[in-house]
């Protein structure tokens, strides 16, 4: 997954799982997964700041 700039537009490339191995499953369920197992369901957070704090707690804060 990564951000690409083409002309003036920016696009995200997304591949769920190694070699997009979960593509059919995720498409059928209407979901996207980003591999933040330590954080879980992002809909349970009230703000971006809450998500950032959970990521810092679950992962190495120096990498963020």
mmCIF file of the N, C-alpha and C atoms, coordinates in Angstrom:
data_MODEL
# 
_entry.id   MODEL 
# 
loop_
_atom_site.group_PDB 
_atom_site.id 
_atom_site.type_symbol 
_atom_site.label_atom_id 
_atom_site.label_alt_id 
_atom_site.label_comp_id 
_atom_site.label_asym_id 
_atom_site.label_entity_id 
_atom_site.label_seq_id 
_atom_site.pdbx_PDB_ins_code 
_atom_site.Cartn_x 
_atom_site.Cartn_y 
_atom_site.Cartn_z 
_atom_site.occupancy 
_atom_site.B_iso_or_equiv 
_atom_site.pdbx_formal_charge 
_atom_site.auth_seq_id 
_atom_site.auth_comp_id 
_atom_site.auth_asym_id 
_atom_site.auth_atom_id 
_atom_site.pdbx_PDB_model_num 
ATOM 1   N N  . UNK A 1 1  ? 0.862   -1.157  0.000   1.00 0.00 ? 1  UNK A N  1 
ATOM 2   C CA . UNK A 1 1  ? 0.000   0.000   0.000   1.00 0.00 ? 1  UNK A CA 1 
ATOM 3   C C  . UNK A 1 1  ? 0.907   1.217   0.000   1.00 0.00 ? 1  UNK A C  1 
ATOM 4   N N  . UNK A 1 2  ? 0.604   2.211   -0.825  1.00 0.00 ? 2  UNK A N  1 
ATOM 5   C CA . UNK A 1 2  ? 1.403   3.413   -0.845  1.00 0.00 ? 2  UNK A CA 1 
ATOM 6   C C  . UNK A 1 2  ? 0.722   4.493   -1.639  1.00 0.00 ? 2  UNK A C  1 
ATOM 7   N N  . UNK A 1 3  ? 1.110   5.720   -1.360  1.00 0.00 ? 3  UNK A N  1 
ATOM 8   C CA . UNK A 1 3  ? 0.537   6.869   -2.033  1.00 0.00 ? 3  UNK A CA 1 
ATOM 9   C C  . UNK A 1 3  ? 1.330   7.161   -3.286  1.00 0.00 ? 3  UNK A C  1 
ATOM 10  N N  . UNK A 1 4  ? 0.656   7.280   -4.429  1.00 0.00 ? 4  UNK A N  1 
ATOM 11  C CA . UNK A 1 4  ? 1.289   7.589   -5.699  1.00 0.00 ? 4  UNK A CA 1 
ATOM 12  C C  . UNK A 1 4  ? 0.734   8.909   -6.215  1.00 0.00 ? 4  UNK A C  1 
ATOM 13  N N  . UNK A 1 5  ? 1.604   9.737   -6.771  1.00 0.00 ? 5  UNK A N  1 
ATOM 14  C CA . UNK A 1 5  ? 1.166   10.983  -7.379  1.00 0.00 ? 5  UNK A CA 1 
ATOM 15  C C  . UNK A 1 5  ? 1.299   10.847  -8.891  1.00 0.00 ? 5  UNK A C  1 
ATOM 16  N N  . UNK A 1 6  ? 0.201   11.023  -9.598  1.00 0.00 ? 6  UNK A N  1 
ATOM 17  C CA . UNK A 1 6  ? 0.185   10.969  -11.053 1.00 0.00 ? 6  UNK A CA 1 
ATOM 18  C C  . UNK A 1 6  ? -0.448  12.267  -11.510 1.00 0.00 ? 6  UNK A C  1 
ATOM 19  N N  . UNK A 1 7  ? 0.364   13.115  -12.151 1.00 0.00 ? 7  UNK A N  1 
ATOM 20  C CA . UNK A 1 7  ? -0.145  14.425  -12.519 1.00 0.00 ? 7  UNK A CA 1 
ATOM 21  C C  . UNK A 1 7  ? -0.489  15.196  -11.267 1.00 0.00 ? 7  UNK A C  1 
ATOM 22  N N  . UNK A 1 8  ? -1.688  15.742  -11.227 1.00 0.00 ? 8  UNK A N  1 
ATOM 23  C CA . UNK A 1 8  ? -2.129  16.507  -10.061 1.00 0.00 ? 8  UNK A CA 1 
ATOM 24  C C  . UNK A 1 8  ? -2.970  15.672  -9.112  1.00 0.00 ? 8  UNK A C  1 
ATOM 25  N N  . UNK A 1 9  ? -3.240  14.429  -9.482  1.00 0.00 ? 9  UNK A N  1 
ATOM 26  C CA . UNK A 1 9  ? -4.060  13.569  -8.632  1.00 0.00 ? 9  UNK A CA 1 
ATOM 27  C C  . UNK A 1 9  ? -3.182  12.633  -7.834  1.00 0.00 ? 9  UNK A C  1 
ATOM 28  N N  . UNK A 1 10 ? -3.685  12.264  -6.683  1.00 0.00 ? 10 UNK A N  1 
ATOM 29  C CA . UNK A 1 10 ? -2.973  11.315  -5.818  1.00 0.00 ? 10 UNK A CA 1 
ATOM 30  C C  . UNK A 1 10 ? -3.842  10.085  -5.652  1.00 0.00 ? 10 UNK A C  1 
ATOM 31  N N  . UNK A 1 11 ? -3.232  8.916   -5.732  1.00 0.00 ? 11 UNK A N  1 
ATOM 32  C CA . UNK A 1 11 ? -3.936  7.654   -5.659  1.00 0.00 ? 11 UNK A CA 1 
ATOM 33  C C  . UNK A 1 11 ? -3.301  6.761   -4.611  1.00 0.00 ? 11 UNK A C  1 
ATOM 34  N N  . UNK A 1 12 ? -4.127  5.979   -3.932  1.00 0.00 ? 12 UNK A N  1 
ATOM 35  C CA . UNK A 1 12 ? -3.632  4.951   -3.017  1.00 0.00 ? 12 UNK A CA 1 
ATOM 36  C C  . UNK A 1 12 ? -3.719  3.612   -3.721  1.00 0.00 ? 12 UNK A C  1 
ATOM 37  N N  . UNK A 1 13 ? -2.674  2.827   -3.614  1.00 0.00 ? 13 UNK A N  1 
ATOM 38  C CA . UNK A 1 13 ? -2.687  1.442   -4.077  1.00 0.00 ? 13 UNK A CA 1 
ATOM 39  C C  . UNK A 1 13 ? -2.946  0.569   -2.860  1.00 0.00 ? 13 UNK A C  1 
ATOM 40  N N  . UNK A 1 14 ? -3.802  -0.392  -3.014  1.00 0.00 ? 14 UNK A N  1 
ATOM 41  C CA . UNK A 1 14 ? -4.204  -1.211  -1.882  1.00 0.00 ? 14 UNK A CA 1 
ATOM 42  C C  . UNK A 1 14 ? -4.185  -2.683  -2.282  1.00 0.00 ? 14 UNK A C  1 
ATOM 43  N N  . UNK A 1 15 ? -3.563  -3.494  -1.475  1.00 0.00 ? 15 UNK A N  1 
ATOM 44  C CA . UNK A 1 15 ? -3.556  -4.940  -1.684  1.00 0.00 ? 15 UNK A CA 1 
ATOM 45  C C  . UNK A 1 15 ? -3.695  -5.611  -0.323  1.00 0.00 ? 15 UNK A C  1 
ATOM 46  N N  . UNK A 1 16 ? -4.880  -6.135  -0.005  1.00 0.00 ? 16 UNK A N  1 
ATOM 47  C CA . UNK A 1 16 ? -5.071  -6.760  1.301   1.00 0.00 ? 16 UNK A CA 1 
ATOM 48  C C  . UNK A 1 16 ? -4.367  -8.114  1.387   1.00 0.00 ? 16 UNK A C  1 
ATOM 49  N N  . UNK A 1 17 ? -3.448  -8.204  2.291   1.00 0.00 ? 17 UNK A N  1 
ATOM 50  C CA . UNK A 1 17 ? -2.701  -9.445  2.479   1.00 0.00 ? 17 UNK A CA 1 
ATOM 51  C C  . UNK A 1 17 ? -1.553  -9.567  1.495   1.00 0.00 ? 17 UNK A C  1 
ATOM 52  N N  . UNK A 1 18 ? -0.718  -10.527 1.751   1.00 0.00 ? 18 UNK A N  1 
ATOM 53  C CA . UNK A 1 18 ? 0.418   -10.785 0.872   1.00 0.00 ? 18 UNK A CA 1 
ATOM 54  C C  . UNK A 1 18 ? -0.077  -11.154 -0.520  1.00 0.00 ? 18 UNK A C  1 
ATOM 55  N N  . UNK A 1 19 ? 0.391   -10.441 -1.513  1.00 0.00 ? 19 UNK A N  1 
ATOM 56  C CA . UNK A 1 19 ? -0.006  -10.659 -2.909  1.00 0.00 ? 19 UNK A CA 1 
ATOM 57  C C  . UNK A 1 19 ? -1.527  -10.579 -3.069  1.00 0.00 ? 19 UNK A C  1 
ATOM 58  N N  . UNK A 1 20 ? -2.145  -9.687  -2.284  1.00 0.00 ? 20 UNK A N  1 
ATOM 59  C CA . UNK A 1 20 ? -3.594  -9.437  -2.319  1.00 0.00 ? 20 UNK A CA 1 
ATOM 60  C C  . UNK A 1 20 ? -4.402  -10.713 -2.050  1.00 0.00 ? 20 UNK A C  1 
ATOM 61  N N  . UNK A 1 21 ? -3.878  -11.570 -1.200  1.00 0.00 ? 21 UNK A N  1 
ATOM 62  C CA . UNK A 1 21 ? -4.508  -12.855 -0.912  1.00 0.00 ? 21 UNK A CA 1 
ATOM 63  C C  . UNK A 1 21 ? -5.884  -12.778 -0.275  1.00 0.00 ? 21 UNK A C  1 
ATOM 64  N N  . UNK A 1 22 ? -6.241  -11.639 0.309   1.00 0.00 ? 22 UNK A N  1 
ATOM 65  C CA . UNK A 1 22 ? -7.557  -11.493 0.937   1.00 0.00 ? 22 UNK A CA 1 
ATOM 66  C C  . UNK A 1 22 ? -8.517  -10.666 0.087   1.00 0.00 ? 22 UNK A C  1 
ATOM 67  N N  . UNK A 1 23 ? -8.131  -10.396 -1.157  1.00 0.00 ? 23 UNK A N  1 
ATOM 68  C CA . UNK A 1 23 ? -8.924  -9.489  -1.997  1.00 0.00 ? 23 UNK A CA 1 
ATOM 69  C C  . UNK A 1 23 ? -10.384 -9.938  -2.100  1.00 0.00 ? 23 UNK A C  1 
ATOM 70  N N  . UNK A 1 24 ? -10.629 -11.170 -2.508  1.00 0.00 ? 24 UNK A N  1 
ATOM 71  C CA . UNK A 1 24 ? -12.007 -11.652 -2.695  1.00 0.00 ? 24 UNK A CA 1 
ATOM 72  C C  . UNK A 1 24 ? -12.807 -11.615 -1.397  1.00 0.00 ? 24 UNK A C  1 
ATOM 73  N N  . UNK A 1 25 ? -12.186 -12.064 -0.312  1.00 0.00 ? 25 UNK A N  1 
ATOM 74  C CA . UNK A 1 25 ? -12.864 -12.080 0.990   1.00 0.00 ? 25 UNK A CA 1 
ATOM 75  C C  . UNK A 1 25 ? -13.233 -10.670 1.444   1.00 0.00 ? 25 UNK A C  1 
ATOM 76  N N  . UNK A 1 26 ? -12.282 -9.738  1.356   1.00 0.00 ? 26 UNK A N  1 
ATOM 77  C CA . UNK A 1 26 ? -12.544 -8.374  1.802   1.00 0.00 ? 26 UNK A CA 1 
ATOM 78  C C  . UNK A 1 26 ? -13.552 -7.683  0.890   1.00 0.00 ? 26 UNK A C  1 
ATOM 79  N N  . UNK A 1 27 ? -13.443 -7.905  -0.417  1.00 0.00 ? 27 UNK A N  1 
ATOM 80  C CA . UNK A 1 27 ? -14.385 -7.299  -1.361  1.00 0.00 ? 27 UNK A CA 1 
ATOM 81  C C  . UNK A 1 27 ? -15.802 -7.777  -1.070  1.00 0.00 ? 27 UNK A C  1 
ATOM 82  N N  . UNK A 1 28 ? -15.966 -9.074  -0.861  1.00 0.00 ? 28 UNK A N  1 
ATOM 83  C CA . UNK A 1 28 ? -17.294 -9.636  -0.579  1.00 0.00 ? 28 UNK A CA 1 
ATOM 84  C C  . UNK A 1 28 ? -17.877 -9.072  0.718   1.00 0.00 ? 28 UNK A C  1 
ATOM 85  N N  . UNK A 1 29 ? -17.004 -8.827  1.703   1.00 0.00 ? 29 UNK A N  1 
ATOM 86  C CA . UNK A 1 29 ? -17.463 -8.299  2.992   1.00 0.00 ? 29 UNK A CA 1 
ATOM 87  C C  . UNK A 1 29 ? -17.598 -6.777  2.982   1.00 0.00 ? 29 UNK A C  1 
ATOM 88  N N  . UNK A 1 30 ? -17.086 -6.129  1.924   1.00 0.00 ? 30 UNK A N  1 
ATOM 89  C CA . UNK A 1 30 ? -17.169 -4.667  1.856   1.00 0.00 ? 30 UNK A CA 1 
ATOM 90  C C  . UNK A 1 30 ? -16.270 -3.975  2.864   1.00 0.00 ? 30 UNK A C  1 
ATOM 91  N N  . UNK A 1 31 ? -15.105 -4.574  3.132   1.00 0.00 ? 31 UNK A N  1 
ATOM 92  C CA . UNK A 1 31 ? -14.189 -4.006  4.128   1.00 0.00 ? 31 UNK A CA 1 
ATOM 93  C C  . UNK A 1 31 ? -12.796 -3.803  3.539   1.00 0.00 ? 31 UNK A C  1 
ATOM 94  N N  . UNK A 1 32 ? -11.995 -3.020  4.240   1.00 0.00 ? 32 UNK A N  1 
ATOM 95  C CA . UNK A 1 32 ? -10.571 -2.886  3.956   1.00 0.00 ? 32 UNK A CA 1 
ATOM 96  C C  . UNK A 1 32 ? -9.835  -3.209  5.244   1.00 0.00 ? 32 UNK A C  1 
ATOM 97  N N  . UNK A 1 33 ? -8.731  -3.894  5.137   1.00 0.00 ? 33 UNK A N  1 
ATOM 98  C CA . UNK A 1 33 ? -7.908  -4.196  6.292   1.00 0.00 ? 33 UNK A CA 1 
ATOM 99  C C  . UNK A 1 33 ? -6.522  -3.616  6.082   1.00 0.00 ? 33 UNK A C  1 
ATOM 100 N N  . UNK A 1 34 ? -5.959  -3.026  7.135   1.00 0.00 ? 34 UNK A N  1 
ATOM 101 C CA . UNK A 1 34 ? -4.650  -2.397  6.994   1.00 0.00 ? 34 UNK A CA 1 
ATOM 102 C C  . UNK A 1 34 ? -3.600  -3.008  7.904   1.00 0.00 ? 34 UNK A C  1 
ATOM 103 N N  . UNK A 1 35 ? -3.914  -4.112  8.541   1.00 0.00 ? 35 UNK A N  1 
ATOM 104 C CA . UNK A 1 35 ? -2.916  -4.837  9.317   1.00 0.00 ? 35 UNK A CA 1 
ATOM 105 C C  . UNK A 1 35 ? -2.514  -4.204  10.627  1.00 0.00 ? 35 UNK A C  1 
ATOM 106 N N  . UNK A 1 36 ? -3.385  -3.455  11.239  1.00 0.00 ? 36 UNK A N  1 
ATOM 107 C CA . UNK A 1 36 ? -3.104  -2.872  12.543  1.00 0.00 ? 36 UNK A CA 1 
ATOM 108 C C  . UNK A 1 36 ? -3.794  -3.712  13.604  1.00 0.00 ? 36 UNK A C  1 
ATOM 109 N N  . UNK A 1 37 ? -3.363  -4.950  13.737  1.00 0.00 ? 37 UNK A N  1 
ATOM 110 C CA . UNK A 1 37 ? -4.013  -5.879  14.658  1.00 0.00 ? 37 UNK A CA 1 
ATOM 111 C C  . UNK A 1 37 ? -4.037  -5.378  16.099  1.00 0.00 ? 37 UNK A C  1 
ATOM 112 N N  . UNK A 1 38 ? -3.029  -4.640  16.499  1.00 0.00 ? 38 UNK A N  1 
ATOM 113 C CA . UNK A 1 38 ? -2.961  -4.120  17.868  1.00 0.00 ? 38 UNK A CA 1 
ATOM 114 C C  . UNK A 1 38 ? -4.011  -3.040  18.114  1.00 0.00 ? 38 UNK A C  1 
ATOM 115 N N  . UNK A 1 39 ? -4.538  -2.440  17.061  1.00 0.00 ? 39 UNK A N  1 
ATOM 116 C CA . UNK A 1 39 ? -5.502  -1.342  17.207  1.00 0.00 ? 39 UNK A CA 1 
ATOM 117 C C  . UNK A 1 39 ? -6.926  -1.830  16.991  1.00 0.00 ? 39 UNK A C  1 
ATOM 118 N N  . UNK A 1 40 ? -7.138  -2.760  16.083  1.00 0.00 ? 40 UNK A N  1 
ATOM 119 C CA . UNK A 1 40 ? -8.428  -3.372  15.819  1.00 0.00 ? 40 UNK A CA 1 
ATOM 120 C C  . UNK A 1 40 ? -9.350  -2.461  15.019  1.00 0.00 ? 40 UNK A C  1 
ATOM 121 N N  . UNK A 1 41 ? -10.613 -2.458  15.330  1.00 0.00 ? 41 UNK A N  1 
ATOM 122 C CA . UNK A 1 41 ? -11.643 -1.755  14.569  1.00 0.00 ? 41 UNK A CA 1 
ATOM 123 C C  . UNK A 1 41 ? -11.545 -0.245  14.777  1.00 0.00 ? 41 UNK A C  1 
ATOM 124 N N  . UNK A 1 42 ? -11.216 0.488   13.713  1.00 0.00 ? 42 UNK A N  1 
ATOM 125 C CA . UNK A 1 42 ? -11.040 1.941   13.828  1.00 0.00 ? 42 UNK A CA 1 
ATOM 126 C C  . UNK A 1 42 ? -12.344 2.679   14.124  1.00 0.00 ? 42 UNK A C  1 
ATOM 127 N N  . UNK A 1 43 ? -13.479 2.042   13.859  1.00 0.00 ? 43 UNK A N  1 
ATOM 128 C CA . UNK A 1 43 ? -14.759 2.723   14.102  1.00 0.00 ? 43 UNK A CA 1 
ATOM 129 C C  . UNK A 1 43 ? -15.034 2.932   15.585  1.00 0.00 ? 43 UNK A C  1 
ATOM 130 N N  . UNK A 1 44 ? -14.277 2.290   16.454  1.00 0.00 ? 44 UNK A N  1 
ATOM 131 C CA . UNK A 1 44 ? -14.498 2.461   17.891  1.00 0.00 ? 44 UNK A CA 1 
ATOM 132 C C  . UNK A 1 44 ? -13.855 3.734   18.446  1.00 0.00 ? 44 UNK A C  1 
ATOM 133 N N  . UNK A 1 45 ? -13.088 4.438   17.624  1.00 0.00 ? 45 UNK A N  1 
ATOM 134 C CA . UNK A 1 45 ? -12.419 5.662   18.061  1.00 0.00 ? 45 UNK A CA 1 
ATOM 135 C C  . UNK A 1 45 ? -13.241 6.890   17.690  1.00 0.00 ? 45 UNK A C  1 
ATOM 136 N N  . UNK A 1 46 ? -13.134 7.926   18.523  1.00 0.00 ? 46 UNK A N  1 
ATOM 137 C CA . UNK A 1 46 ? -13.902 9.148   18.303  1.00 0.00 ? 46 UNK A CA 1 
ATOM 138 C C  . UNK A 1 46 ? -13.166 10.190  17.478  1.00 0.00 ? 46 UNK A C  1 
ATOM 139 N N  . UNK A 1 47 ? -11.848 10.056  17.363  1.00 0.00 ? 47 UNK A N  1 
ATOM 140 C CA . UNK A 1 47 ? -11.081 11.077  16.639  1.00 0.00 ? 47 UNK A CA 1 
ATOM 141 C C  . UNK A 1 47 ? -9.794  10.479  16.075  1.00 0.00 ? 47 UNK A C  1 
ATOM 142 N N  . UNK A 1 48 ? -9.179  11.216  15.166  1.00 0.00 ? 48 UNK A N  1 
ATOM 143 C CA . UNK A 1 48 ? -7.880  10.811  14.627  1.00 0.00 ? 48 UNK A CA 1 
ATOM 144 C C  . UNK A 1 48 ? -6.838  10.762  15.740  1.00 0.00 ? 48 UNK A C  1 
ATOM 145 N N  . UNK A 1 49 ? -6.937  11.684  16.668  1.00 0.00 ? 49 UNK A N  1 
ATOM 146 C CA . UNK A 1 49 ? -5.986  11.723  17.787  1.00 0.00 ? 49 UNK A CA 1 
ATOM 147 C C  . UNK A 1 49 ? -6.085  10.450  18.635  1.00 0.00 ? 49 UNK A C  1 
ATOM 148 N N  . UNK A 1 50 ? -7.310  9.961   18.856  1.00 0.00 ? 50 UNK A N  1 
ATOM 149 C CA . UNK A 1 50 ? -7.498  8.710   19.594  1.00 0.00 ? 50 UNK A CA 1 
ATOM 150 C C  . UNK A 1 50 ? -6.838  7.540   18.865  1.00 0.00 ? 50 UNK A C  1 
ATOM 151 N N  . UNK A 1 51 ? -6.948  7.521   17.533  1.00 0.00 ? 51 UNK A N  1 
ATOM 152 C CA . UNK A 1 51 ? -6.310  6.468   16.738  1.00 0.00 ? 51 UNK A CA 1 
ATOM 153 C C  . UNK A 1 51 ? -4.797  6.574   16.859  1.00 0.00 ? 51 UNK A C  1 
ATOM 154 N N  . UNK A 1 52 ? -4.263  7.782   16.749  1.00 0.00 ? 52 UNK A N  1 
ATOM 155 C CA . UNK A 1 52 ? -2.813  7.983   16.877  1.00 0.00 ? 52 UNK A CA 1 
ATOM 156 C C  . UNK A 1 52 ? -2.310  7.491   18.226  1.00 0.00 ? 52 UNK A C  1 
ATOM 157 N N  . UNK A 1 53 ? -3.042  7.800   19.279  1.00 0.00 ? 53 UNK A N  1 
ATOM 158 C CA . UNK A 1 53 ? -2.635  7.364   20.620  1.00 0.00 ? 53 UNK A CA 1 
ATOM 159 C C  . UNK A 1 53 ? -2.645  5.842   20.734  1.00 0.00 ? 53 UNK A C  1 
ATOM 160 N N  . UNK A 1 54 ? -3.660  5.197   20.167  1.00 0.00 ? 54 UNK A N  1 
ATOM 161 C CA . UNK A 1 54 ? -3.731  3.737   20.209  1.00 0.00 ? 54 UNK A CA 1 
ATOM 162 C C  . UNK A 1 54 ? -2.576  3.122   19.415  1.00 0.00 ? 54 UNK A C  1 
ATOM 163 N N  . UNK A 1 55 ? -2.246  3.711   18.286  1.00 0.00 ? 55 UNK A N  1 
ATOM 164 C CA . UNK A 1 55 ? -1.114  3.223   17.492  1.00 0.00 ? 55 UNK A CA 1 
ATOM 165 C C  . UNK A 1 55 ? 0.191   3.371   18.258  1.00 0.00 ? 55 UNK A C  1 
ATOM 166 N N  . UNK A 1 56 ? 0.351   4.489   18.931  1.00 0.00 ? 56 UNK A N  1 
ATOM 167 C CA . UNK A 1 56 ? 1.573   4.708   19.718  1.00 0.00 ? 56 UNK A CA 1 
ATOM 168 C C  . UNK A 1 56 ? 1.692   3.685   20.840  1.00 0.00 ? 56 UNK A C  1 
ATOM 169 N N  . UNK A 1 57 ? 0.560   3.335   21.451  1.00 0.00 ? 57 UNK A N  1 
ATOM 170 C CA . UNK A 1 57 ? 0.584   2.349   22.533  1.00 0.00 ? 57 UNK A CA 1 
ATOM 171 C C  . UNK A 1 57 ? 0.858   0.945   22.010  1.00 0.00 ? 57 UNK A C  1 
ATOM 172 N N  . UNK A 1 58 ? 0.313   0.630   20.833  1.00 0.00 ? 58 UNK A N  1 
ATOM 173 C CA . UNK A 1 58 ? 0.431   -0.717  20.308  1.00 0.00 ? 58 UNK A CA 1 
ATOM 174 C C  . UNK A 1 58 ? 1.688   -0.990  19.510  1.00 0.00 ? 58 UNK A C  1 
ATOM 175 N N  . UNK A 1 59 ? 2.321   0.075   19.030  1.00 0.00 ? 59 UNK A N  1 
ATOM 176 C CA . UNK A 1 59 ? 3.498   -0.072  18.179  1.00 0.00 ? 59 UNK A CA 1 
ATOM 177 C C  . UNK A 1 59 ? 4.603   0.855   18.641  1.00 0.00 ? 59 UNK A C  1 
ATOM 178 N N  . UNK A 1 60 ? 5.764   0.700   18.098  1.00 0.00 ? 60 UNK A N  1 
ATOM 179 C CA . UNK A 1 60 ? 6.907   1.520   18.424  1.00 0.00 ? 60 UNK A CA 1 
ATOM 180 C C  . UNK A 1 60 ? 6.650   2.974   18.019  1.00 0.00 ? 60 UNK A C  1 
ATOM 181 N N  . UNK A 1 61 ? 6.496   3.859   18.980  1.00 0.00 ? 61 UNK A N  1 
ATOM 182 C CA . UNK A 1 61 ? 6.177   5.267   18.715  1.00 0.00 ? 61 UNK A CA 1 
ATOM 183 C C  . UNK A 1 61 ? 7.256   5.944   17.886  1.00 0.00 ? 61 UNK A C  1 
ATOM 184 N N  . UNK A 1 62 ? 8.482   5.475   17.928  1.00 0.00 ? 62 UNK A N  1 
ATOM 185 C CA . UNK A 1 62 ? 9.559   6.075   17.154  1.00 0.00 ? 62 UNK A CA 1 
ATOM 186 C C  . UNK A 1 62 ? 9.423   5.872   15.663  1.00 0.00 ? 62 UNK A C  1 
ATOM 187 N N  . UNK A 1 63 ? 8.609   4.903   15.253  1.00 0.00 ? 63 UNK A N  1 
ATOM 188 C CA . UNK A 1 63 ? 8.428   4.635   13.827  1.00 0.00 ? 63 UNK A CA 1 
ATOM 189 C C  . UNK A 1 63 ? 7.273   5.433   13.236  1.00 0.00 ? 63 UNK A C  1 
ATOM 190 N N  . UNK A 1 64 ? 6.543   6.171   14.040  1.00 0.00 ? 64 UNK A N  1 
ATOM 191 C CA . UNK A 1 64 ? 5.348   6.865   13.557  1.00 0.00 ? 64 UNK A CA 1 
ATOM 192 C C  . UNK A 1 64 ? 5.645   8.300   13.214  1.00 0.00 ? 64 UNK A C  1 
# 
